Amino acid sequence: MKKVRMGIIGIGAQGGLYAGFIADGKVNNMVIGAICDIDPEKKAMCVNKYPGIPFYDNYVDMLNSGNVDAIVTCVPHYLHPEMGIEALKRDIHPLVEKPAGVYTKQVQELNDFAASKPALTFGIVFNQRSNPLYQKVKEMIDQGEIGEIRRTNWMITTWWRPQGYYEQSAWRATWGGEGGGVLVNQAPHQLDLLQWICGMPKKVYSNVKYGYQRNIAVEDEVTAMLDYGNGATGVFITCTHDVIGTDRFEILGDKGKIVVDDSKKITIKRLIKSESEMSSTMKWEDVVKIFMGEGLSEIYEEEVLEFDSVWGAQHIAVLDNFAANIIDGTPLLAPGSDGIHGVRLANAIHLSSWLGKEVAIPFDEELYAAELSKKVEEERKTPIHK
């Protein structure tokens, strides 16, 4: 195979982005094989914009056409696992958009089926894993540069969405259509990065507000306390009502601290001696100097790294990497099976809020699915009119 023929399911904002990248030749070893969308108006647009590219209004017909080697699922979240499985059944490589699904039970079904087809490439669009900044943070943590993690804090409130955003489509910000709010729509990248870099928490206790500042049924405000099981703790905060927004990720270790600001700058403070050693050996007069703000240069060394983010480069990198894995076995940046971790963390945050108590990870997946079904049914009976 010289070129991967990609089938794009859903030619909205995200699908249109990928189609543009591929059509413009920005993705190595990939061409558009076919496009699928249920909206009749999209067909006329595609005939004009992508002449000669087959168009389907049913994704199964596209999968059966012989025109595609792979697909990317730019559709509502509930459909990702189903479409991934149908592609795998036909020996077509699936690249699923984030999140991998709405709840872990359905994502596990996708993972299990993919495991039965090891010759096929199964990926997920975690484009932030291709971001050199977060790759550097993970490398430093993996190499133990700041020692054992003691605490993580991530405030990511740069997801401002006005009421008009939610009123664009009937499925947006609904339990039945989207399966949640900020946790499943805007923040899955951060949930993935958090567990990818720092590990999965063992317990979660959350305070979640539903329709707090927006006329929606799902969450627009989240504060979650994380327990990593070894004494380390964390806090994860996100929302969609902060028009100014903050993006700050701190990781405190026994040997220093890493701070990421605005996903553009990393500040690393490496202790000369570990905090434990300082605590047990430092003379009181030297401690007083620290309290007075003196002699800090004798305690730690500081390094600042700044990164430029080229718009679209990370999505292109994921598509590039996906094609390379199909063609020559280049390791995947984001294996599809990893998608369940962020979904599990989001589910645990929801479940803690619904039950009003701390939730262990892993949790009862049947219980989560049942509680989610209750939300969907309540919404169906008393929908929020927009």
Secondary structure, DSSP 4 states (H G I P E B T S, - for coil): --SEEEEEE--SHHHHHHHHHHHTT-STTEEEEEEE-S-HHHHHHHHHHSTT--EESSHHHHHHTT--SEEEE-S-TTHHHHHHHHHHHTT-EEEEPSSS-SSHHHHHHHHHHHHT-TTS--EE--GGGG-HHHHHHHHHHHTTTT-SEEEEEEEE------HHHHTS-TTTT-TTTTSSSTTTTTSHHHHHHHHHHH---SEEEEEEEESSSSS-SSEEEEEEEEE-SSS-EEEEEEES--SS--EEEEEEETTEEEEEETTTEEEEEEESS-HHHHHHH--HHHHHHHHTT-SGGGTEEEEEEE----TTHHHHHHHHHHHHHHHH-PPPSSBGGGHHHHHHHHHHHHHHHHHTS-EESS--HHHHHHHHHHHHHHHHHSPPP-
